[in-house]
Amino acid sequence: MELDYSMIGKRIARRRKQLGLKQAEVEELAGIGDKYLSNIERAVSIPSIEVILRLAIALDTTPDEFLVGAVRHHKDAWQDVAELLRPMNEKQLALAQSFLTWLGEQNLEK
């Protein structure tokens, strides 16, 4: 699956506008650099997984809303996972992403 960064940026911008927030406000909430959100929304910059998670938390939604346009209502669980990912370095994040991809492919009974 290839990500459409233009659509991701549009979804982030749409959610930000729904909440009536300015880009600078979201950048501060997410702890990202000045003008970085503008670049993401215009698909000039490609955000990392960590930045997507930070933006989702700042905009009170799930990363799914930005990545695939779907909203899930498991707020507490994904925020807990996001907090676990926050302090990880690049190698740890890559491993976590691989594991989550594998886990998503498993046919687990509820």
MDTraj code that builds the backbone (N, CA, C; nanometers):
import mdtraj as md
import numpy as np

residues = "MET GLU LEU ASP TYR SER MET ILE GLY LYS ARG ILE ALA ARG ARG ARG LYS GLN LEU GLY LEU LYS GLN ALA GLU VAL GLU GLU LEU ALA GLY ILE GLY ASP LYS TYR LEU SER ASN ILE GLU ARG ALA VAL SER ILE PRO SER ILE GLU VAL ILE LEU ARG LEU ALA ILE ALA LEU ASP THR THR PRO ASP GLU PHE LEU VAL GLY ALA VAL ARG HIS HIS LYS ASP ALA TRP GLN ASP VAL ALA GLU LEU LEU ARG PRO MET ASN GLU LYS GLN LEU ALA LEU ALA GLN SER PHE LEU THR TRP LEU GLY GLU GLN ASN LEU GLU LYS".split()
xyz = np.array([
    [0.0841, -0.1178, 0.0000],
    [0.0000, 0.0000, 0.0000],
    [0.0887, 0.1244, 0.0000],
    [0.0653, 0.2100, -0.0940],
    [0.1422, 0.3336, -0.1031],
    [0.0595, 0.4478, -0.0459],
    [0.1217, 0.5290, 0.0372],
    [0.0511, 0.6398, 0.1006],
    [0.0446, 0.7600, 0.0074],
    [-0.0695, 0.8258, 0.0070],
    [-0.0899, 0.9472, -0.0716],
    [-0.0701, 1.0663, 0.0224],
    [0.0490, 1.1232, 0.0202],
    [0.0826, 1.2304, 0.1142],
    [0.0022, 1.3569, 0.0895],
    [-0.0439, 1.3765, -0.0321],
    [-0.1298, 1.4902, -0.0607],
    [-0.2628, 1.4756, 0.0137],
    [-0.3202, 1.3543, 0.0109],
    [-0.4455, 1.3290, 0.0824],
    [-0.4253, 1.3349, 0.2326],
    [-0.3128, 1.2844, 0.2806],
    [-0.2839, 1.2910, 0.4244],
    [-0.2818, 1.4376, 0.4683],
    [-0.2144, 1.5211, 0.3937],
    [-0.2086, 1.6633, 0.4256],
    [-0.3457, 1.7285, 0.4244],
    [-0.4277, 1.6922, 0.3260],
    [-0.5634, 1.7480, 0.3179],
    [-0.6486, 1.7036, 0.4361],
    [-0.6333, 1.5788, 0.4769],
    [-0.7109, 1.5285, 0.5915],
    [-0.6687, 1.5982, 0.7212],
    [-0.5387, 1.6196, 0.7360],
    [-0.4895, 1.6903, 0.8547],
    [-0.5448, 1.8331, 0.8556],
    [-0.5385, 1.9004, 0.7416],
    [-0.5886, 2.0380, 0.7316],
    [-0.7389, 2.0423, 0.7604],
    [-0.8128, 1.9465, 0.7070],
    [-0.9578, 1.9419, 0.7295],
    [-0.9888, 1.9278, 0.8784],
    [-0.9186, 1.8359, 0.9464],
    [-0.9424, 1.8155, 1.0891],
    [-0.9046, 1.9401, 1.1693],
    [-0.7936, 2.0025, 1.1344],
    [-0.7500, 2.1241, 1.2034],
    [-0.8557, 2.2332, 1.1900],
    [-0.9088, 2.2489, 1.0697],
    [-1.0107, 2.3514, 1.0449],
    [-1.1419, 2.3181, 1.1162],
    [-1.1760, 2.1883, 1.1249],
    [-1.2959, 2.1477, 1.1991],
    [-1.2881, 2.1941, 1.3446],
    [-1.1685, 2.1899, 1.3983],
    [-1.1477, 2.2293, 1.5376],
    [-1.1234, 2.3794, 1.5538],
    [-1.1152, 2.4506, 1.4421],
    [-1.0950, 2.5949, 1.4463],
    [-0.9562, 2.6358, 1.4946],
    [-0.8573, 2.5525, 1.4633],
    [-0.7208, 2.5797, 1.5082],
    [-0.6340, 2.6341, 1.3950],
    [-0.5412, 2.7192, 1.4314],
    [-0.4435, 2.7701, 1.3362],
    [-0.3262, 2.6722, 1.3305],
    [-0.2521, 2.6777, 1.2214],
    [-0.1376, 2.5882, 1.2062],
    [-0.0393, 2.6044, 1.3214],
    [-0.0101, 2.7260, 1.3603],
    [0.0863, 2.7506, 1.4684],
    [0.0386, 2.6887, 1.6003],
    [-0.0922, 2.6916, 1.6237],
    [-0.1460, 2.6319, 1.7463],
    [-0.1246, 2.4805, 1.7472],
    [-0.1497, 2.4179, 1.6334],
    [-0.1327, 2.2727, 1.6236],
    [0.0148, 2.2360, 1.6330],
    [0.1003, 2.3150, 1.5695],
    [0.2446, 2.2894, 1.5790],
    [0.2909, 2.2919, 1.7239],
    [0.2401, 2.3867, 1.7997],
    [0.2779, 2.3957, 1.9410],
    [0.2238, 2.2758, 2.0190],
    [0.0967, 2.2403, 1.9960],
    [0.0367, 2.1264, 2.0650],
    [0.1100, 1.9954, 2.0337],
    [0.1527, 1.9818, 1.9086],
    [0.2182, 1.8583, 1.8647],
    [0.3685, 1.8600, 1.8897],
    [0.4227, 1.9740, 1.9253],
    [0.5663, 1.9839, 1.9499],
    [0.6491, 1.9690, 1.8237],
    [0.5993, 2.0273, 1.7141],
    [0.6732, 2.0214, 1.5880],
    [0.7158, 2.1627, 1.5483],
    [0.8077, 2.1711, 1.4563],
    [0.8676, 2.2976, 1.4180],
    [0.7753, 2.3939, 1.3462],
    [0.8157, 2.5200, 1.3493],
    [0.7453, 2.6286, 1.2839],
    [0.7381, 2.6031, 1.1330],
    [0.6212, 2.6181, 1.0761],
    [0.5926, 2.6015, 0.9321],
    [0.5953, 2.4554, 0.8854],
    [0.6275, 2.3613, 0.9750],
    [0.6315, 2.2197, 0.9353],
    [0.4923, 2.1695, 0.8987],
    [0.3909, 2.2111, 0.9750],
    [0.2548, 2.1667, 0.9459],
    [0.2099, 2.2173, 0.8095],
    [0.2440, 2.3394, 0.7767],
    [0.2101, 2.3936, 0.6446],
    [0.2699, 2.3064, 0.5347],
    [0.3952, 2.2662, 0.5535],
    [0.4612, 2.1809, 0.4539],
    [0.3956, 2.0432, 0.4447],
    [0.3512, 1.9887, 0.5577],
    [0.2830, 1.8591, 0.5576],
    [0.1488, 1.8715, 0.4866],
    [0.0729, 1.9746, 0.5205],
    [-0.0596, 1.9937, 0.4611],
    [-0.0524, 2.0139, 0.3096],
    [0.0589, 2.0686, 0.2605],
    [0.0761, 2.0906, 0.1159],
    [0.1545, 1.9777, 0.0486],
    [0.1869, 1.8721, 0.1262],
    [0.2624, 1.7565, 0.0769],
    [0.4025, 1.7938, 0.0292],
    [0.4586, 1.8990, 0.0874],
    [0.5967, 1.9376, 0.0591],
    [0.6902, 1.8532, 0.1452],
    [0.6478, 1.8255, 0.2689],
    [0.7241, 1.7412, 0.3612],
    [0.6465, 1.6136, 0.3900],
    [0.7196, 1.5052, 0.4082],
    [0.6593, 1.3769, 0.4418],
    [0.6791, 1.3546, 0.5917],
    [0.5672, 1.3464, 0.6663],
    [0.5797, 1.3316, 0.8113],
    [0.6192, 1.1893, 0.8518],
    [0.6931, 1.1791, 0.9611],
    [0.7288, 1.0482, 1.0158],
    [0.6073, 0.9908, 1.0889],
    [0.6175, 0.8661, 1.1264],
    [0.5106, 0.8018, 1.2040],
    [0.4894, 0.8782, 1.3341],
    [0.5992, 0.9160, 1.3985],
    [0.5875, 0.9889, 1.5248],
    [0.5131, 1.1206, 1.5063],
    [0.5398, 1.1921, 1.3985],
    [0.4724, 1.3195, 1.3745],
    [0.3240, 1.2964, 1.3477],
    [0.2911, 1.1924, 1.2723],
    [0.1496, 1.1583, 1.2487],
    [0.0805, 1.1321, 1.3822],
    [0.1462, 1.0568, 1.4703],
    [0.0885, 1.0276, 1.6012],
    [0.0725, 1.1548, 1.6843],
    [0.1716, 1.2402, 1.6822],
    [0.1636, 1.3662, 1.7576],
    [0.0497, 1.4538, 1.7061],
    [0.0362, 1.4609, 1.5743],
    [-0.0718, 1.5404, 1.5156],
    [-0.2081, 1.4817, 1.5500],
    [-0.2177, 1.3493, 1.5490],
    [-0.3449, 1.2848, 1.5847],
    [-0.3830, 1.3187, 1.7286],
    [-0.2869, 1.3146, 1.8185],
    [-0.3148, 1.3489, 1.9585],
    [-0.3536, 1.4966, 1.9690],
    [-0.2775, 1.5832, 1.9033],
    [-0.3051, 1.7270, 1.9093],
    [-0.4416, 1.7612, 1.8520],
    [-0.4848, 1.6843, 1.7512],
    [-0.6121, 1.7109, 1.6844],
    [-0.7233, 1.6174, 1.7320],
    [-0.6984, 1.5477, 1.8422],
    [-0.7979, 1.4637, 1.9083],
    [-0.8660, 1.3655, 1.8125],
    [-0.7830, 1.2891, 1.7436],
    [-0.8348, 1.1881, 1.6518],
    [-0.7375, 1.0714, 1.6487],
    [-0.7594, 0.9802, 1.5563],
    [-0.6689, 0.8665, 1.5406],
    [-0.5832, 0.8859, 1.4158],
    [-0.4670, 0.8226, 1.4106],
    [-0.3842, 0.8315, 1.2899],
    [-0.4573, 0.7795, 1.1657],
    [-0.5512, 0.6871, 1.1851],
    [-0.6289, 0.6333, 1.0724],
    [-0.6986, 0.7440, 0.9939],
    [-0.7465, 0.8445, 1.0643],
    [-0.8179, 0.9524, 0.9959],
    [-0.7277, 1.0190, 0.8935],
    [-0.6006, 1.0358, 0.9268],
    [-0.5073, 1.1002, 0.8349],
    [-0.4567, 1.0033, 0.7276],
    [-0.4246, 0.8810, 0.7685],
    [-0.3615, 0.7858, 0.6773],
    [-0.4573, 0.7254, 0.5762],
    [-0.5774, 0.6875, 0.6203],
    [-0.6715, 0.6214, 0.5296],
    [-0.8095, 0.6852, 0.5267],
    [-0.8286, 0.7910, 0.6040],
    [-0.9568, 0.8602, 0.6036],
    [-1.0627, 0.7968, 0.6918],
    [-1.0240, 0.7036, 0.7770],
    [-1.1190, 0.6364, 0.8663],
    [-1.0928, 0.6789, 1.0102],
    [-1.1999, 0.6919, 1.0845],
    [-1.1873, 0.7283, 1.2249],
    [-1.2303, 0.6097, 1.3088],
    [-1.1464, 0.5719, 1.4008],
    [-1.1802, 0.4655, 1.4951],
    [-1.1950, 0.5266, 1.6319],
    [-1.2778, 0.4666, 1.7105],
    [-1.3053, 0.5219, 1.8429],
    [-1.2467, 0.4354, 1.9529],
    [-1.1182, 0.4139, 1.9452],
    [-1.0443, 0.3421, 2.0487],
    [-0.9418, 0.4386, 2.1065],
    [-0.9883, 0.5567, 2.1428],
    [-0.9015, 0.6671, 2.1808],
    [-0.7994, 0.6299, 2.2875],
    [-0.8451, 0.5727, 2.3957],
    [-0.7533, 0.5439, 2.5050],
    [-0.6437, 0.4466, 2.4633],
    [-0.6794, 0.3409, 2.3914],
    [-0.5821, 0.2399, 2.3518],
    [-0.4764, 0.2978, 2.2582],
    [-0.5158, 0.3693, 2.1544],
    [-0.4148, 0.4201, 2.0607],
    [-0.3313, 0.5299, 2.1226],
    [-0.3890, 0.6086, 2.2138],
    [-0.3080, 0.7109, 2.2795],
    [-0.2032, 0.6462, 2.3704],
    [-0.2401, 0.5359, 2.4343],
    [-0.1438, 0.4636, 2.5169],
    [-0.0286, 0.4119, 2.4310],
    [-0.0626, 0.3578, 2.3135],
    [0.0402, 0.3076, 2.2219],
    [0.1264, 0.4239, 2.1720],
    [0.0640, 0.5354, 2.1396],
    [0.1386, 0.6529, 2.0924],
    [0.2389, 0.7000, 2.1976],
    [0.1977, 0.6977, 2.3223],
    [0.2875, 0.7396, 2.4293],
    [0.4054, 0.6434, 2.4440],
    [0.3826, 0.5147, 2.4193],
    [0.4920, 0.4179, 2.4242],
    [0.5911, 0.4416, 2.3103],
    [0.5406, 0.4855, 2.1958],
    [0.6259, 0.5080, 2.0789],
    [0.7046, 0.6391, 2.0876],
    [0.6509, 0.7352, 2.1584],
    [0.7094, 0.8703, 2.1611],
    [0.8590, 0.8732, 2.1936],
    [0.9095, 0.8022, 2.2962],
    [1.0522, 0.8136, 2.3299],
    [1.1451, 0.7263, 2.2452],
    [1.0906, 0.6493, 2.1526],
    [1.1727, 0.5551, 2.0767],
    [1.2600, 0.6251, 1.9730],
    [1.3767, 0.5628, 1.9467],
    [1.4642, 0.6143, 1.8415],
    [1.4202, 0.5554, 1.7066],
    [1.4905, 0.5927, 1.5995],
    [1.4498, 0.5498, 1.4652],
    [1.4474, 0.3982, 1.4493],
    [1.5469, 0.3303, 1.5023],
    [1.5527, 0.1843, 1.4902],
    [1.4377, 0.1194, 1.5657],
    [1.4088, 0.1695, 1.6846],
    [1.2978, 0.1142, 1.7627],
    [1.1640, 0.1393, 1.6930],
    [1.1461, 0.2581, 1.6357],
    [1.0225, 0.2884, 1.5640],
    [1.0057, 0.1997, 1.4411],
    [1.1152, 0.1740, 1.3700],
    [1.1091, 0.0866, 1.2527],
    [1.0685, -0.0552, 1.2942],
    [1.1247, -0.1026, 1.4033],
    [1.0893, -0.2348, 1.4531],
    [0.9429, -0.2386, 1.4984],
    [0.8993, -0.1337, 1.5681],
    [0.7596, -0.1261, 1.6122],
    [0.6659, -0.1248, 1.4919],
    [0.7011, -0.0516, 1.3881],
    [0.6182, -0.0468, 1.2676],
    [0.6113, -0.1839, 1.2024],
    [0.7230, -0.2532, 1.1946],
    [0.7243, -0.3882, 1.1364],
    [0.6351, -0.4822, 1.2162],
    [0.6469, -0.4737, 1.3484],
    [0.5653, -0.5596, 1.4334],
    [0.4170, -0.5282, 1.4172],
    [0.3815, -0.3997, 1.4156],
    [0.2409, -0.3624, 1.4017],
    [0.1854, -0.4027, 1.2659],
    [0.2671, -0.3933, 1.1627],
    [0.2243, -0.4386, 1.0304],
    [0.1976, -0.5891, 1.0329],
    [0.2906, -0.6640, 1.0910],
    [0.2739, -0.8097, 1.1037],
    [0.1490, -0.8410, 1.1854],
    [0.1324, -0.7740, 1.2976],
    [0.0193, -0.7988, 1.3856],
    [-0.1136, -0.7732, 1.3136],
    [-0.1191, -0.6685, 1.2350],
    [-0.2394, -0.6369, 1.1584],
    [-0.2744, -0.7424, 1.0551],
    [-0.1758, -0.8176, 1.0113],
    [-0.1989, -0.9229, 0.9114],
    [-0.2453, -1.0539, 0.9734],
    [-0.2389, -1.0628, 1.1059],
    [-0.2768, -1.1874, 1.1744],
    [-0.4284, -1.1969, 1.1863],
    [-0.4788, -1.3171, 1.1714],
    [-0.6211, -1.3430, 1.1844],
    [-0.6492, -1.3874, 1.3269],
    [-0.6682, -1.2917, 1.4157],
    [-0.6887, -1.3226, 1.5569],
    [-0.8375, -1.3149, 1.5906],
    [-0.8849, -1.4135, 1.6615],
    [-1.0230, -1.4127, 1.7072],
    [-1.0355, -1.3139, 1.8216],
    [-1.1485, -1.2474, 1.8323],
    [-1.1680, -1.1505, 1.9414],
    [-1.1908, -1.2152, 2.0721],
])
top = md.Topology()
chain = top.add_chain()
for i, resn in enumerate(residues, 1):
    res = top.add_residue(resn, chain, resSeq=i)
    for name in ("N", "CA", "C"):
        top.add_atom(name, md.element.get_by_symbol(name[0]), res)
traj = md.Trajectory(xyz[None], top)
